[in-house]
Amino acid sequence: MAQTSQSATRRPRSPFPPGGRHWPDLEEEMKARSAKDKDFRHGRTAIFFFYAEQEAYEIGKKAYYEHFSENALGNGRAYAGLASMERDVLDYGLDMLHAPNTGRGVFTTGGTESIFLGMKAARDFHRATREKRAGRRHNIVMPVSGHPAFDKAAIVMDVDIRRAPLRADRRVDVAAMRELVDADTMAIVGSAPCFPHGVIDPIEEIGRIADEHGVWLHVDSCVGGWIAPFFERIGRDIPTFDFRVPGVRSMSADLHKFGFCPKPASTVFFRSSEDVDRSTFRLGAWPSGLYTTTTFCGTRPGGAVAAAWAVLNHMGTSGYENAARGLAAMVDAYVGGLTAIEGLEMWAKPDVTILNFGSNQFDIYAVAEQMLKRDWLPGLTSVPRGMQTMLSMQHAPVMDQYLSDLRESIAAVRQAGAVGTIKATY
Ligand SMILES: *Cc1c(COP(=O)(O)O)cnc(C)c1O
C-alpha cells in the first residue's frame, strides 16, 4: 500500500511514559529542550512575544499561577472572584474603545475566537434581518491584508470571503471595497492596524459603506486594540477606529498582544447587548440542563483572566501611556535607522508598532536569510516582498545590534547578488 509522505517521514512515536519522574528532573529536561530556542526575551524574534516592563511581566505571571487551576467556565457560580475580574477587564475595554452604555464584551482565548464570535453575531443578524436569496451564499468583504482568522470563520460557517485591494499606502481601497458589497454581504471588515503592513484602514470611510448598506462592520484591532488608544492619548496621529465611528458594530482586541497580558487572552466587544446575545450559545438539549457560554470554549483558563485583571490594574492609563511613549520613540528610532540604510525602504508608514520594509535594489529575502544566520528570527511579507517586525520593549536595547547586523547582511547580499529562497510563513 502506498504510504503518504507524512507517514513515511514521521518521527518515531513517543511511548506513553511509565511515570515517577519528579520536578527537578523534569525541569532540567524542559530547560534542555528549550535551550536552543530563539532568545525571544532579548528581542531576537520579530513576532510572537510582547513585553512592556518587568513588573507587569512578573505581576502577570504571579496572578496567573495564583489562579491557574480555576475555571472561567460557569458564569461565576464557583469562582465569583474570577467572574468579577472578568467583568472589570471588559468594562475597561469598553471604556477605552468609547463604546456606548449599551456595549458589551466577551473575554476569549485569542484573536481567532474573538473574530469567530464577531462573525457569528454578524451572520445571525444578517439572517434575522434579510430575506434568504435562493441559491446565494453569504459573503464577508475584507481587505487583502485581513487576518486568516476570518477565512477560518468563513470556512466553518460555509460563507465566502471577498478581498478588496489596497491603496498605495497599504490601507484598503474603500471604493473597491464598496464594489464588492452586495445584498448577501453579512459583514465588512477593517483592521486597526493590519498585521502585514501595520497601517490602520480608513475605518470612518468604511463606516459609511456600513451605513449605506445597513451592513455589519467589524474592526479587527486584535494586534493594536489595547495600545493604539494610548498612542492617541499621548498625541500620536491615530485615525479614529473605534466605536466613535457610528457604523462599527463589533471589535476584536487581544490582551495577549499589546495589552501585555499572559496568553491566552483576548476580547471582543459589541455595540449593543442584542449583538452579544447573537454571539452567545444557549444550549439545553442534553441531560445536564441549560449550557450557556458567550465563548466557543467551554473550560477556560482562570489564570488568564486573573492575570489580565492584575496587569491592567498595575499598568492603568499611566502605564499604557508610558508604554506607548516608549514604543513610539522606539518605532521612530528604528524607522530612522532603517531609512538611513542605502536602498532600504519602508513599505508603509507605521501607525503603531509594526514595521514592514524592503528594497528595489537587492533581494530582501536574501537579507532575511542572512539575519537568520545571525540568530534573528525575521517576519516576512510576500506582497510586497518584505521584512516585517512587531516592536515591543525587548527590542529597544538591541536596536543598534539589529541595525548593524542588518547593514552587514545587506552588504553580503549586495556583494553576492544573492536571491533568497526563504518562504513567507507566519
Ligand atoms: C494576531 C491577530 C489575529 C489573531 O489572533 P490570535 O490571538 O493569534 O488568534 C487576528 N487579527 C490580527 C490583526 C492579528 O494581529
The ligand as an SDF file (V2000), in Angstrom:
LIG
                    3D

 15 15  0  0  0  0  0  0  0  0999 V2000
   -2.9450   38.0880   15.9640 C   0  0  0  0  0  0  0  0  0  0  0  0
   -4.0240   38.6010   15.1160 C   0  0  0  0  0  0  0  0  0  0  0  0
   -5.2310   37.9080   14.9920 C   0  0  0  0  0  0  0  0  0  0  0  0
   -5.4600   36.5250   15.5840 C   0  0  0  0  0  0  0  0  0  0  0  0
   -5.2120   36.4610   16.9380 O   0  0  0  0  0  0  0  0  0  0  0  0
   -4.7450   35.1140   17.6760 P   0  0  0  0  0  0  0  0  0  0  0  0
   -4.6790   35.5510   19.1060 O   0  0  0  0  0  0  0  0  0  0  0  0
   -3.4190   34.7180   17.1110 O   0  0  0  0  0  0  0  0  0  0  0  0
   -5.7880   34.0770   17.4520 O   0  0  0  0  0  0  0  0  0  0  0  0
   -6.2200   38.4950   14.2400 C   0  0  0  0  0  0  0  0  0  0  0  0
   -6.0290   39.6850   13.6290 N   0  0  0  0  0  0  0  0  0  0  0  0
   -4.8670   40.3750   13.7180 C   0  0  0  0  0  0  0  0  0  0  0  0
   -4.7200   41.6940   13.0170 C   0  0  0  0  0  0  0  0  0  0  0  0
   -3.8260   39.8540   14.4640 C   0  0  0  0  0  0  0  0  0  0  0  0
   -2.6540   40.5110   14.5300 O   0  0  0  0  0  0  0  0  0  0  0  0
  1  2  1  0
  2  3  1  0
  2 14  2  0
  3  4  1  0
  3 10  2  0
  4  5  1  0
  5  6  1  0
  6  7  2  0
  6  8  1  0
  6  9  1  0
 10 11  1  0
 11 12  2  0
 12 13  1  0
 12 14  1  0
 14 15  1  0
M  END
$$$$
